[in-house]
Amino acid sequence: MENSTKNKVICPRCFGNGYIRIPNETVGVPKQIIAQCTMCNSQGEIDEIDDVANFDYSGVDSDKLQWGIDDI
């Protein structure tokens, strides 16, 4: 098994608090609710994801059939 350390970053949803505030309980009921953050499991930190390096900017989705100008 690979021993790698993952960088932790502050959760962008709860800003490191571990909880979020929901402004309205339901439509028409202006009661504020405080809930646990599901993005970081109330830890305040998440593992850093390097999406920019893994993103394919070519516009070609390898999982889908591609149509060319000659195929139409």
CHARMM-style PDB file with segment names, atoms N, HN, CA, C and O in Angstrom:
ATOM      1  N   MET     1       0.841  -1.172   0.000  1.00  0.00      PROA
ATOM      2  CA  MET     1       0.000   0.000   0.000  1.00  0.00      PROA
ATOM      3  C   MET     1       0.887   1.235   0.000  1.00  0.00      PROA
ATOM      4  O   MET     1       1.925   1.267   0.661  1.00  0.00      PROA
ATOM      5  N   GLU     2       0.482   2.224  -0.725  1.00  0.00      PROA
ATOM      6  HN  GLU     2      -0.362   2.199  -1.262  1.00  0.00      PROA
ATOM      7  CA  GLU     2       1.269   3.443  -0.871  1.00  0.00      PROA
ATOM      8  C   GLU     2       1.093   4.354   0.344  1.00  0.00      PROA
ATOM      9  O   GLU     2      -0.033   4.611   0.769  1.00  0.00      PROA
ATOM     10  N   ASN     3       2.191   4.836   0.896  1.00  0.00      PROA
ATOM     11  HN  ASN     3       3.106   4.627   0.551  1.00  0.00      PROA
ATOM     12  CA  ASN     3       2.149   5.760   2.022  1.00  0.00      PROA
ATOM     13  C   ASN     3       2.306   7.174   1.489  1.00  0.00      PROA
ATOM     14  O   ASN     3       3.426   7.642   1.286  1.00  0.00      PROA
ATOM     15  N   SER     4       1.203   7.849   1.264  1.00  0.00      PROA
ATOM     16  HN  SER     4       0.293   7.468   1.429  1.00  0.00      PROA
ATOM     17  CA  SER     4       1.251   9.216   0.785  1.00  0.00      PROA
ATOM     18  C   SER     4       0.477  10.111   1.739  1.00  0.00      PROA
ATOM     19  O   SER     4      -0.537   9.707   2.307  1.00  0.00      PROA
ATOM     20  N   THR     5       0.965  11.316   1.904  1.00  0.00      PROA
ATOM     21  HN  THR     5       1.789  11.643   1.442  1.00  0.00      PROA
ATOM     22  CA  THR     5       0.271  12.272   2.762  1.00  0.00      PROA
ATOM     23  C   THR     5      -0.551  13.188   1.878  1.00  0.00      PROA
ATOM     24  O   THR     5      -0.062  13.710   0.876  1.00  0.00      PROA
ATOM     25  N   LYS     6      -1.791  13.377   2.254  1.00  0.00      PROA
ATOM     26  HN  LYS     6      -2.189  12.954   3.068  1.00  0.00      PROA
ATOM     27  CA  LYS     6      -2.677  14.244   1.498  1.00  0.00      PROA
ATOM     28  C   LYS     6      -2.700  15.611   2.159  1.00  0.00      PROA
ATOM     29  O   LYS     6      -2.757  15.725   3.383  1.00  0.00      PROA
ATOM     30  N   ASN     7      -2.656  16.631   1.341  1.00  0.00      PROA
ATOM     31  HN  ASN     7      -2.609  16.538   0.347  1.00  0.00      PROA
ATOM     32  CA  ASN     7      -2.751  17.985   1.866  1.00  0.00      PROA
ATOM     33  C   ASN     7      -4.189  18.276   2.235  1.00  0.00      PROA
ATOM     34  O   ASN     7      -5.114  17.908   1.511  1.00  0.00      PROA
ATOM     35  N   LYS     8      -4.370  18.924   3.344  1.00  0.00      PROA
ATOM     36  HN  LYS     8      -3.619  19.223   3.932  1.00  0.00      PROA
ATOM     37  CA  LYS     8      -5.699  19.304   3.804  1.00  0.00      PROA
ATOM     38  C   LYS     8      -5.913  20.779   3.506  1.00  0.00      PROA
ATOM     39  O   LYS     8      -5.001  21.593   3.648  1.00  0.00      PROA
ATOM     40  N   VAL     9      -7.131  21.114   3.091  1.00  0.00      PROA
ATOM     41  HN  VAL     9      -7.872  20.453   2.976  1.00  0.00      PROA
ATOM     42  CA  VAL     9      -7.511  22.497   2.863  1.00  0.00      PROA
ATOM     43  C   VAL     9      -8.795  22.776   3.643  1.00  0.00      PROA
ATOM     44  O   VAL     9      -9.550  21.859   3.966  1.00  0.00      PROA
ATOM     45  N   ILE    10      -9.024  24.030   3.935  1.00  0.00      PROA
ATOM     46  HN  ILE    10      -8.410  24.775   3.673  1.00  0.00      PROA
ATOM     47  CA  ILE    10     -10.226  24.423   4.661  1.00  0.00      PROA
ATOM     48  C   ILE    10     -11.445  24.172   3.777  1.00  0.00      PROA
ATOM     49  O   ILE    10     -11.428  24.460   2.581  1.00  0.00      PROA
ATOM     50  N   CYS    11     -12.476  23.645   4.368  1.00  0.00      PROA
ATOM     51  HN  CYS    11     -12.490  23.411   5.340  1.00  0.00      PROA
ATOM     52  CA  CYS    11     -13.700  23.313   3.642  1.00  0.00      PROA
ATOM     53  C   CYS    11     -14.327  24.589   3.067  1.00  0.00      PROA
ATOM     54  O   CYS    11     -14.553  25.553   3.799  1.00  0.00      PROA
ATOM     55  N   PRO    12     -14.610  24.596   1.743  1.00  0.00      PROA
ATOM     56  CA  PRO    12     -15.195  25.798   1.145  1.00  0.00      PROA
ATOM     57  C   PRO    12     -16.667  26.007   1.487  1.00  0.00      PROA
ATOM     58  O   PRO    12     -17.182  27.112   1.316  1.00  0.00      PROA
ATOM     59  N   ARG    13     -17.347  24.985   1.961  1.00  0.00      PROA
ATOM     60  HN  ARG    13     -16.929  24.087   2.099  1.00  0.00      PROA
ATOM     61  CA  ARG    13     -18.763  25.129   2.295  1.00  0.00      PROA
ATOM     62  C   ARG    13     -18.964  25.735   3.688  1.00  0.00      PROA
ATOM     63  O   ARG    13     -19.771  26.649   3.853  1.00  0.00      PROA
ATOM     64  N   CYS    14     -18.240  25.234   4.684  1.00  0.00      PROA
ATOM     65  HN  CYS    14     -17.584  24.491   4.550  1.00  0.00      PROA
ATOM     66  CA  CYS    14     -18.449  25.719   6.059  1.00  0.00      PROA
ATOM     67  C   CYS    14     -17.337  26.649   6.533  1.00  0.00      PROA
ATOM     68  O   CYS    14     -17.396  27.168   7.648  1.00  0.00      PROA
ATOM     69  N   PHE    15     -16.327  26.864   5.697  1.00  0.00      PROA
ATOM     70  HN  PHE    15     -16.279  26.443   4.791  1.00  0.00      PROA
ATOM     71  CA  PHE    15     -15.194  27.736   6.007  1.00  0.00      PROA
ATOM     72  C   PHE    15     -14.463  27.307   7.275  1.00  0.00      PROA
ATOM     73  O   PHE    15     -13.965  28.150   8.022  1.00  0.00      PROA
ATOM     74  N   GLY    16     -14.398  26.002   7.520  1.00  0.00      PROA
ATOM     75  HN  GLY    16     -14.802  25.318   6.914  1.00  0.00      PROA
ATOM     76  CA  GLY    16     -13.645  25.462   8.636  1.00  0.00      PROA
ATOM     77  C   GLY    16     -14.409  25.367   9.941  1.00  0.00      PROA
ATOM     78  O   GLY    16     -13.854  24.916  10.942  1.00  0.00      PROA
ATOM     79  N   ASN    17     -15.669  25.780   9.959  1.00  0.00      PROA
ATOM     80  HN  ASN    17     -16.120  26.147   9.145  1.00  0.00      PROA
ATOM     81  CA  ASN    17     -16.465  25.732  11.192  1.00  0.00      PROA
ATOM     82  C   ASN    17     -17.018  24.343  11.487  1.00  0.00      PROA
ATOM     83  O   ASN    17     -17.207  23.987  12.651  1.00  0.00      PROA
ATOM     84  N   GLY    18     -17.277  23.563  10.458  1.00  0.00      PROA
ATOM     85  HN  GLY    18     -17.124  23.852   9.513  1.00  0.00      PROA
ATOM     86  CA  GLY    18     -17.867  22.251  10.656  1.00  0.00      PROA
ATOM     87  C   GLY    18     -19.384  22.271  10.623  1.00  0.00      PROA
ATOM     88  O   GLY    18     -20.017  21.219  10.707  1.00  0.00      PROA
ATOM     89  N   TYR    19     -19.974  23.449  10.501  1.00  0.00      PROA
ATOM     90  HN  TYR    19     -19.459  24.303  10.432  1.00  0.00      PROA
ATOM     91  CA  TYR    19     -21.424  23.548  10.404  1.00  0.00      PROA
ATOM     92  C   TYR    19     -21.785  24.646   9.402  1.00  0.00      PROA
ATOM     93  O   TYR    19     -20.976  25.524   9.100  1.00  0.00      PROA
ATOM     94  N   ILE    20     -23.005  24.574   8.899  1.00  0.00      PROA
ATOM     95  HN  ILE    20     -23.662  23.861   9.144  1.00  0.00      PROA
ATOM     96  CA  ILE    20     -23.508  25.585   7.975  1.00  0.00      PROA
ATOM     97  C   ILE    20     -24.823  26.136   8.506  1.00  0.00      PROA
ATOM     98  O   ILE    20     -25.524  25.476   9.272  1.00  0.00      PROA
ATOM     99  N   ARG    21     -25.139  27.334   8.094  1.00  0.00      PROA
ATOM    100  HN  ARG    21     -24.569  27.870   7.472  1.00  0.00      PROA
ATOM    101  CA  ARG    21     -26.409  27.956   8.468  1.00  0.00      PROA
ATOM    102  C   ARG    21     -27.335  27.952   7.273  1.00  0.00      PROA
ATOM    103  O   ARG    21     -26.969  28.399   6.186  1.00  0.00      PROA
ATOM    104  N   ILE    22     -28.535  27.446   7.481  1.00  0.00      PROA
ATOM    105  HN  ILE    22     -28.833  27.083   8.364  1.00  0.00      PROA
ATOM    106  CA  ILE    22     -29.560  27.427   6.447  1.00  0.00      PROA
ATOM    107  C   ILE    22     -30.531  28.541   6.795  1.00  0.00      PROA
ATOM    108  O   ILE    22     -31.130  28.517   7.870  1.00  0.00      PROA
ATOM    109  N   PRO    23     -30.705  29.533   5.895  1.00  0.00      PROA
ATOM    110  CA  PRO    23     -31.456  30.735   6.269  1.00  0.00      PROA
ATOM    111  C   PRO    23     -32.936  30.512   6.544  1.00  0.00      PROA
ATOM    112  O   PRO    23     -33.490  31.182   7.416  1.00  0.00      PROA
ATOM    113  N   ASN    24     -33.597  29.605   5.844  1.00  0.00      PROA
ATOM    114  HN  ASN    24     -33.147  29.061   5.136  1.00  0.00      PROA
ATOM    115  CA  ASN    24     -35.025  29.384   6.038  1.00  0.00      PROA
ATOM    116  C   ASN    24     -35.313  27.904   6.210  1.00  0.00      PROA
ATOM    117  O   ASN    24     -34.806  27.071   5.459  1.00  0.00      PROA
ATOM    118  N   GLU    25     -36.132  27.583   7.207  1.00  0.00      PROA
ATOM    119  HN  GLU    25     -36.543  28.261   7.818  1.00  0.00      PROA
ATOM    120  CA  GLU    25     -36.497  26.188   7.446  1.00  0.00      PROA
ATOM    121  C   GLU    25     -37.288  25.641   6.261  1.00  0.00      PROA
ATOM    122  O   GLU    25     -36.955  24.582   5.729  1.00  0.00      PROA
ATOM    123  N   THR    26     -38.317  26.346   5.851  1.00  0.00      PROA
ATOM    124  HN  THR    26     -38.587  27.207   6.284  1.00  0.00      PROA
ATOM    125  CA  THR    26     -39.098  26.015   4.662  1.00  0.00      PROA
ATOM    126  C   THR    26     -39.511  27.326   4.007  1.00  0.00      PROA
ATOM    127  O   THR    26     -39.237  28.409   4.524  1.00  0.00      PROA
ATOM    128  N   VAL    27     -40.161  27.212   2.883  1.00  0.00      PROA
ATOM    129  HN  VAL    27     -40.383  26.332   2.463  1.00  0.00      PROA
ATOM    130  CA  VAL    27     -40.626  28.414   2.204  1.00  0.00      PROA
ATOM    131  C   VAL    27     -41.679  29.101   3.070  1.00  0.00      PROA
ATOM    132  O   VAL    27     -42.665  28.484   3.474  1.00  0.00      PROA
ATOM    133  N   GLY    28     -41.462  30.354   3.344  1.00  0.00      PROA
ATOM    134  HN  GLY    28     -40.661  30.855   3.016  1.00  0.00      PROA
ATOM    135  CA  GLY    28     -42.418  31.115   4.150  1.00  0.00      PROA
ATOM    136  C   GLY    28     -42.156  31.048   5.640  1.00  0.00      PROA
ATOM    137  O   GLY    28     -42.828  31.744   6.402  1.00  0.00      PROA
ATOM    138  N   VAL    29     -41.200  30.236   6.091  1.00  0.00      PROA
ATOM    139  HN  VAL    29     -40.654  29.671   5.472  1.00  0.00      PROA
ATOM    140  CA  VAL    29     -40.870  30.143   7.519  1.00  0.00      PROA
ATOM    141  C   VAL    29     -39.438  30.644   7.696  1.00  0.00      PROA
ATOM    142  O   VAL    29     -38.487  29.888   7.498  1.00  0.00      PROA
ATOM    143  N   PRO    30     -39.282  31.915   8.068  1.00  0.00      PROA
ATOM    144  CA  PRO    30     -37.930  32.488   8.178  1.00  0.00      PROA
ATOM    145  C   PRO    30     -37.218  32.089   9.475  1.00  0.00      PROA
ATOM    146  O   PRO    30     -36.819  32.954  10.255  1.00  0.00      PROA
ATOM    147  N   LYS    31     -37.059  30.791   9.703  1.00  0.00      PROA
ATOM    148  HN  LYS    31     -37.383  30.089   9.069  1.00  0.00      PROA
ATOM    149  CA  LYS    31     -36.382  30.286  10.887  1.00  0.00      PROA
ATOM    150  C   LYS    31     -35.023  29.730  10.464  1.00  0.00      PROA
ATOM    151  O   LYS    31     -34.950  28.829   9.629  1.00  0.00      PROA
ATOM    152  N   GLN    32     -33.958  30.264  11.038  1.00  0.00      PROA
ATOM    153  HN  GLN    32     -34.018  30.996  11.717  1.00  0.00      PROA
ATOM    154  CA  GLN    32     -32.608  29.834  10.687  1.00  0.00      PROA
ATOM    155  C   GLN    32     -32.295  28.481  11.334  1.00  0.00      PROA
ATOM    156  O   GLN    32     -32.604  28.249  12.503  1.00  0.00      PROA
ATOM    157  N   ILE    33     -31.679  27.599  10.552  1.00  0.00      PROA
ATOM    158  HN  ILE    33     -31.429  27.787   9.602  1.00  0.00      PROA
ATOM    159  CA  ILE    33     -31.302  26.275  11.034  1.00  0.00      PROA
ATOM    160  C   ILE    33     -29.791  26.135  10.924  1.00  0.00      PROA
ATOM    161  O   ILE    33     -29.193  26.573   9.940  1.00  0.00      PROA
ATOM    162  N   ILE    34     -29.179  25.531  11.922  1.00  0.00      PROA
ATOM    163  HN  ILE    34     -29.664  25.175  12.721  1.00  0.00      PROA
ATOM    164  CA  ILE    34     -27.757  25.231  11.891  1.00  0.00      PROA
ATOM    165  C   ILE    34     -27.623  23.727  11.717  1.00  0.00      PROA
ATOM    166  O   ILE    34     -28.187  22.953  12.491  1.00  0.00      PROA
ATOM    167  N   ALA    35     -26.862  23.308  10.680  1.00  0.00      PROA
ATOM    168  HN  ALA    35     -26.404  23.937  10.051  1.00  0.00      PROA
ATOM    169  CA  ALA    35     -26.716  21.889  10.362  1.00  0.00      PROA
ATOM    170  C   ALA    35     -25.239  21.538  10.235  1.00  0.00      PROA
ATOM    171  O   ALA    35     -24.401  22.406   9.992  1.00  0.00      PROA
ATOM    172  N   GLN    36     -24.933  20.260  10.403  1.00  0.00      PROA
ATOM    173  HN  GLN    36     -25.614  19.555  10.601  1.00  0.00      PROA
ATOM    174  CA  GLN    36     -23.561  19.797  10.239  1.00  0.00      PROA
ATOM    175  C   GLN    36     -23.193  19.826   8.762  1.00  0.00      PROA
ATOM    176  O   GLN    36     -24.033  19.570   7.900  1.00  0.00      PROA
ATOM    177  N   CYS    37     -21.937  20.139   8.476  1.00  0.00      PROA
ATOM    178  HN  CYS    37     -21.255  20.347   9.176  1.00  0.00      PROA
ATOM    179  CA  CYS    37     -21.450  20.196   7.101  1.00  0.00      PROA
ATOM    180  C   CYS    37     -21.219  18.775   6.595  1.00  0.00      PROA
ATOM    181  O   CYS    37     -20.458  18.011   7.189  1.00  0.00      PROA
ATOM    182  N   THR    38     -21.885  18.427   5.491  1.00  0.00      PROA
ATOM    183  HN  THR    38     -22.503  19.047   5.009  1.00  0.00      PROA
ATOM    184  CA  THR    38     -21.737  17.089   4.931  1.00  0.00      PROA
ATOM    185  C   THR    38     -20.546  16.990   3.985  1.00  0.00      PROA
ATOM    186  O   THR    38     -20.109  15.888   3.654  1.00  0.00      PROA
ATOM    187  N   MET    39     -20.022  18.122   3.551  1.00  0.00      PROA
ATOM    188  HN  MET    39     -20.378  19.017   3.820  1.00  0.00      PROA
ATOM    189  CA  MET    39     -18.884  18.091   2.634  1.00  0.00      PROA
ATOM    190  C   MET    39     -17.614  17.634   3.341  1.00  0.00      PROA
ATOM    191  O   MET    39     -16.817  16.891   2.768  1.00  0.00      PROA
ATOM    192  N   CYS    40     -17.422  18.076   4.590  1.00  0.00      PROA
ATOM    193  HN  CYS    40     -18.069  18.679   5.055  1.00  0.00      PROA
ATOM    194  CA  CYS    40     -16.214  17.717   5.341  1.00  0.00      PROA
ATOM    195  C   CYS    40     -16.524  16.829   6.541  1.00  0.00      PROA
ATOM    196  O   CYS    40     -15.636  16.556   7.349  1.00  0.00      PROA
ATOM    197  N   ASN    41     -17.771  16.373   6.672  1.00  0.00      PROA
ATOM    198  HN  ASN    41     -18.492  16.594   6.015  1.00  0.00      PROA
ATOM    199  CA  ASN    41     -18.214  15.559   7.811  1.00  0.00      PROA
ATOM    200  C   ASN    41     -17.936  16.257   9.137  1.00  0.00      PROA
ATOM    201  O   ASN    41     -17.501  15.634  10.105  1.00  0.00      PROA
ATOM    202  N   SER    42     -18.195  17.558   9.162  1.00  0.00      PROA
ATOM    203  HN  SER    42     -18.549  18.064   8.376  1.00  0.00      PROA
ATOM    204  CA  SER    42     -18.040  18.407  10.351  1.00  0.00      PROA
ATOM    205  C   SER    42     -16.609  18.463  10.870  1.00  0.00      PROA
ATOM    206  O   SER    42     -16.395  18.753  12.047  1.00  0.00      PROA
ATOM    207  N   GLN    43     -15.626  18.192  10.015  1.00  0.00      PROA
ATOM    208  HN  GLN    43     -15.800  17.956   9.059  1.00  0.00      PROA
ATOM    209  CA  GLN    43     -14.218  18.256  10.410  1.00  0.00      PROA
ATOM    210  C   GLN    43     -13.612  19.625  10.135  1.00  0.00      PROA
ATOM    211  O   GLN    43     -12.645  20.011  10.791  1.00  0.00      PROA
ATOM    212  N   GLY    44     -14.163  20.365   9.178  1.00  0.00      PROA
ATOM    213  HN  GLY    44     -14.949  20.051   8.645  1.00  0.00      PROA
ATOM    214  CA  GLY    44     -13.638  21.682   8.842  1.00  0.00      PROA
ATOM    215  C   GLY    44     -12.548  21.658   7.787  1.00  0.00      PROA
ATOM    216  O   GLY    44     -12.147  22.710   7.288  1.00  0.00      PROA
ATOM    217  N   GLU    45     -12.058  20.464   7.437  1.00  0.00      PROA
ATOM    218  HN  GLU    45     -12.384  19.609   7.842  1.00  0.00      PROA
ATOM    219  CA  GLU    45     -11.019  20.321   6.431  1.00  0.00      PROA
ATOM    220  C   GLU    45     -11.370  19.173   5.484  1.00  0.00      PROA
ATOM    221  O   GLU    45     -12.004  18.192   5.874  1.00  0.00      PROA
ATOM    222  N   ILE    46     -10.943  19.323   4.242  1.00  0.00      PROA
ATOM    223  HN  ILE    46     -10.428  20.120   3.925  1.00  0.00      PROA
ATOM    224  CA  ILE    46     -11.109  18.250   3.268  1.00  0.00      PROA
ATOM    225  C   ILE    46      -9.760  17.978   2.621  1.00  0.00      PROA
ATOM    226  O   ILE    46      -8.851  18.806   2.683  1.00  0.00      PROA
ATOM    227  N   ASP    47      -9.636  16.807   1.998  1.00  0.00      PROA
ATOM    228  HN  ASP    47     -10.374  16.134   1.947  1.00  0.00      PROA
ATOM    229  CA  ASP    47      -8.417  16.482   1.268  1.00  0.00      PROA
ATOM    230  C   ASP    47      -8.344  17.351   0.018  1.00  0.00      PROA
ATOM    231  O   ASP    47      -9.345  17.547  -0.671  1.00  0.00      PROA
ATOM    232  N   GLU    48      -7.169  17.862  -0.264  1.00  0.00      PROA
ATOM    233  HN  GLU    48      -6.356  17.703   0.296  1.00  0.00      PROA
ATOM    234  CA  GLU    48      -6.989  18.713  -1.429  1.00  0.00      PROA
ATOM    235  C   GLU    48      -7.151  17.890  -2.700  1.00  0.00      PROA
ATOM    236  O   GLU    48      -6.561  16.818  -2.835  1.00  0.00      PROA
ATOM    237  N   ILE    49      -7.949  18.395  -3.624  1.00  0.00      PROA
ATOM    238  HN  ILE    49      -8.429  19.266  -3.514  1.00  0.00      PROA
ATOM    239  CA  ILE    49      -8.202  17.719  -4.876  1.00  0.00      PROA
ATOM    240  C   ILE    49      -7.555  18.537  -5.984  1.00  0.00      PROA
ATOM    241  O   ILE    49      -7.791  19.739  -6.104  1.00  0.00      PROA
ATOM    242  N   ASP    50      -6.746  17.878  -6.782  1.00  0.00      PROA
ATOM    243  HN  ASP    50      -6.555  16.901  -6.684  1.00  0.00      PROA
ATOM    244  CA  ASP    50      -6.037  18.563  -7.857  1.00  0.00      PROA
ATOM    245  C   ASP    50      -6.808  18.382  -9.158  1.00  0.00      PROA
ATOM    246  O   ASP    50      -6.350  17.694 -10.070  1.00  0.00      PROA
ATOM    247  N   ASP    51      -7.995  19.011  -9.237  1.00  0.00      PROA
ATOM    248  HN  ASP    51      -8.367  19.570  -8.496  1.00  0.00      PROA
ATOM    249  CA  ASP    51      -8.835  18.879 -10.424  1.00  0.00      PROA
ATOM    250  C   ASP    51      -8.263  19.589 -11.637  1.00  0.00      PROA
ATOM    251  O   ASP    51      -8.484  19.153 -12.766  1.00  0.00      PROA
ATOM    252  N   VAL    52      -7.535  20.669 -11.426  1.00  0.00      PROA
ATOM    253  HN  VAL    52      -7.355  21.023 -10.508  1.00  0.00      PROA
ATOM    254  CA  VAL    52      -7.023  21.441 -12.550  1.00  0.00      PROA
ATOM    255  C   VAL    52      -6.012  20.628 -13.340  1.00  0.00      PROA
ATOM    256  O   VAL    52      -6.019  20.673 -14.570  1.00  0.00      PROA
ATOM    257  N   ALA    53      -5.143  19.884 -12.663  1.00  0.00      PROA
ATOM    258  HN  ALA    53      -5.137  19.847 -11.664  1.00  0.00      PROA
ATOM    259  CA  ALA    53      -4.129  19.099 -13.352  1.00  0.00      PROA
ATOM    260  C   ALA    53      -4.732  17.904 -14.083  1.00  0.00      PROA
ATOM    261  O   ALA    53      -4.169  17.443 -15.076  1.00  0.00      PROA
ATOM    262  N   ASN    54      -5.865  17.399 -13.610  1.00  0.00      PROA
ATOM    263  HN  ASN    54      -6.322  17.775 -12.804  1.00  0.00      PROA
ATOM    264  CA  ASN    54      -6.477  16.225 -14.212  1.00  0.00      PROA
ATOM    265  C   ASN    54      -7.583  16.564 -15.209  1.00  0.00      PROA
ATOM    266  O   ASN    54      -8.190  15.656 -15.775  1.00  0.00      PROA
ATOM    267  N   PHE    55      -7.857  17.842 -15.435  1.00  0.00      PROA
ATOM    268  HN  PHE    55      -7.364  18.580 -14.975  1.00  0.00      PROA
ATOM    269  CA  PHE    55      -8.950  18.234 -16.309  1.00  0.00      PROA
ATOM    270  C   PHE    55      -8.507  18.193 -17.762  1.00  0.00      PROA
ATOM    271  O   PHE    55      -7.424  18.668 -18.103  1.00  0.00      PROA
ATOM    272  N   ASP    56      -9.344  17.625 -18.612  1.00  0.00      PROA
ATOM    273  HN  ASP    56     -10.224  17.238 -18.335  1.00  0.00      PROA
ATOM    274  CA  ASP    56      -9.054  17.527 -20.027  1.00  0.00      PROA
ATOM    275  C   ASP    56      -9.689  18.723 -20.740  1.00  0.00      PROA
ATOM    276  O   ASP    56     -10.913  18.806 -20.842  1.00  0.00      PROA
ATOM    277  N   TYR    57      -8.871  19.639 -21.227  1.00  0.00      PROA
ATOM    278  HN  TYR    57      -7.877  19.573 -21.144  1.00  0.00      PROA
ATOM    279  CA  TYR    57      -9.351  20.839 -21.878  1.00  0.00      PROA
ATOM    280  C   TYR    57      -9.593  20.655 -23.380  1.00  0.00      PROA
ATOM    281  O   TYR    57      -9.919  21.625 -24.064  1.00  0.00      PROA
ATOM    282  N   SER    58      -9.445  19.457 -23.900  1.00  0.00      PROA
ATOM    283  HN  SER    58      -9.181  18.669 -23.344  1.00  0.00      PROA
ATOM    284  CA  SER    58      -9.578  19.235 -25.334  1.00  0.00      PROA
ATOM    285  C   SER    58     -11.027  19.297 -25.806  1.00  0.00      PROA
ATOM    286  O   SER    58     -11.276  19.535 -26.988  1.00  0.00      PROA
ATOM    287  N   GLY    59     -11.979  19.088 -24.911  1.00  0.00      PROA
ATOM    288  HN  GLY    59     -11.776  18.894 -23.951  1.00  0.00      PROA
ATOM    289  CA  GLY    59     -13.384  19.090 -25.293  1.00  0.00      PROA
ATOM    290  C   GLY    59     -13.863  17.746 -25.795  1.00  0.00      PROA
ATOM    291  O   GLY    59     -15.028  17.615 -26.172  1.00  0.00      PROA
ATOM    292  N   VAL    60     -13.004  16.747 -25.811  1.00  0.00      PROA
ATOM    293  HN  VAL    60     -12.058  16.854 -25.505  1.00  0.00      PROA
ATOM    294  CA  VAL    60     -13.361  15.415 -26.266  1.00  0.00      PROA
ATOM    295  C   VAL    60     -13.610  14.544 -25.040  1.00  0.00      PROA
ATOM    296  O   VAL    60     -12.733  14.389 -24.190  1.00  0.00      PROA
ATOM    297  N   ASP    61     -14.799  13.984 -24.955  1.00  0.00      PROA
ATOM    298  HN  ASP    61     -15.512  14.110 -25.646  1.00  0.00      PROA
ATOM    299  CA  ASP    61     -15.148  13.091 -23.854  1.00  0.00      PROA
ATOM    300  C   ASP    61     -14.912  11.662 -24.326  1.00  0.00      PROA
ATOM    301  O   ASP    61     -15.605  11.181 -25.223  1.00  0.00      PROA
ATOM    302  N   SER    62     -13.950  10.990 -23.735  1.00  0.00      PROA
ATOM    303  HN  SER    62     -13.387  11.381 -23.007  1.00  0.00      PROA
ATOM    304  CA  SER    62     -13.595   9.645 -24.181  1.00  0.00      PROA
ATOM    305  C   SER    62     -14.681   8.621 -23.886  1.00  0.00      PROA
ATOM    306  O   SER    62     -14.658   7.527 -24.450  1.00  0.00      PROA
ATOM    307  N   ASP    63     -15.634   8.949 -23.013  1.00  0.00      PROA
ATOM    308  HN  ASP    63     -15.652   9.838 -22.555  1.00  0.00      PROA
ATOM    309  CA  ASP    63     -16.696   8.020 -22.676  1.00  0.00      PROA
ATOM    310  C   ASP    63     -17.899   8.132 -23.615  1.00  0.00      PROA
ATOM    311  O   ASP    63     -18.835   7.340 -23.507  1.00  0.00      PROA
ATOM    312  N   LYS    64     -17.889   9.107 -24.539  1.00  0.00      PROA
ATOM    313  HN  LYS    64     -17.128   9.750 -24.627  1.00  0.00      PROA
ATOM    314  CA  LYS    64     -19.025   9.312 -25.420  1.00  0.00      PROA
ATOM    315  C   LYS    64     -18.592   9.167 -26.872  1.00  0.00      PROA
ATOM    316  O   LYS    64     -17.436   9.405 -27.221  1.00  0.00      PROA
ATOM    317  N   LEU    65     -19.532   8.778 -27.694  1.00  0.00      PROA
ATOM    318  HN  LEU    65     -20.471   8.585 -27.410  1.00  0.00      PROA
ATOM    319  CA  LEU    65     -19.280   8.652 -29.115  1.00  0.00      PROA
ATOM    320  C   LEU    65     -19.081  10.041 -29.713  1.00  0.00      PROA
ATOM    321  O   LEU    65     -19.898  10.933 -29.483  1.00  0.00      PROA
ATOM    322  N   GLN    66     -18.029  10.232 -30.461  1.00  0.00      PROA
ATOM    323  HN  GLN    66     -17.366   9.507 -30.647  1.00  0.00      PROA
ATOM    324  CA  GLN    66     -17.739  11.519 -31.061  1.00  0.00      PROA
ATOM    325  C   GLN    66     -18.156  11.504 -32.526  1.00  0.00      PROA
ATOM    326  O   GLN    66     -17.900  10.538 -33.244  1.00  0.00      PROA
ATOM    327  N   TRP    67     -18.804  12.588 -32.967  1.00  0.00      PROA
ATOM    328  HN  TRP    67     -19.012  13.373 -32.384  1.00  0.00      PROA
ATOM    329  CA  TRP    67     -19.248  12.743 -34.343  1.00  0.00      PROA
ATOM    330  C   TRP    67     -18.307  13.688 -35.062  1.00  0.00      PROA
ATOM    331  O   TRP    67     -17.966  14.751 -34.542  1.00  0.00      PROA
ATOM    332  N   GLY    68     -17.900  13.313 -36.221  1.00  0.00      PROA
ATOM    333  HN  GLY    68     -18.177  12.450 -36.643  1.00  0.00      PROA
ATOM    334  CA  GLY    68     -17.082  14.177 -37.049  1.00  0.00      PROA
ATOM    335  C   GLY    68     -17.911  14.838 -38.119  1.00  0.00      PROA
ATOM    336  O   GLY    68     -19.075  14.478 -38.296  1.00  0.00      PROA
ATOM    337  N   ILE    69     -17.357  15.792 -38.840  1.00  0.00      PROA
ATOM    338  HN  ILE    69     -16.412  16.084 -38.696  1.00  0.00      PROA
ATOM    339  CA  ILE    69     -18.082  16.488 -39.894  1.00  0.00      PROA
ATOM    340  C   ILE    69     -18.441  15.541 -41.030  1.00  0.00      PROA
ATOM    341  O   ILE    69     -19.442  15.751 -41.715  1.00  0.00      PROA
ATOM    342  N   ASP    70     -17.635  14.498 -41.240  1.00  0.00      PROA
ATOM    343  HN  ASP    70     -16.822  14.327 -40.684  1.00  0.00      PROA
ATOM    344  CA  ASP    70     -17.904  13.535 -42.305  1.00  0.00      PROA
ATOM    345  C   ASP    70     -19.003  12.541 -41.950  1.00  0.00      PROA
ATOM    346  O   ASP    70     -19.530  11.862 -42.831  1.00  0.00      PROA
ATOM    347  N   ASP    71     -19.365  12.446 -40.633  1.00  0.00      PROA
ATOM    348  HN  ASP    71     -18.937  12.998 -39.917  1.00  0.00      PROA
ATOM    349  CA  ASP    71     -20.347  11.472 -40.173  1.00  0.00      PROA
ATOM    350  C   ASP    71     -21.782  11.970 -40.305  1.00  0.00      PROA
ATOM    351  O   ASP    71     -22.721  11.192 -40.136  1.00  0.00      PROA
ATOM    352  N   ILE    72     -21.963  13.233 -40.600  1.00  0.00      PROA
ATOM    353  HN  ILE    72     -21.200  13.866 -40.737  1.00  0.00      PROA
ATOM    354  CA  ILE    72     -23.326  13.816 -40.619  1.00  0.00      PROA
ATOM    355  C   ILE    72     -23.967  13.642 -41.964  1.00  0.00      PROA
ATOM    356  OT1 ILE    72     -25.105  14.066 -42.166  1.00  0.00      PROA
TER     357      ILE     72
END
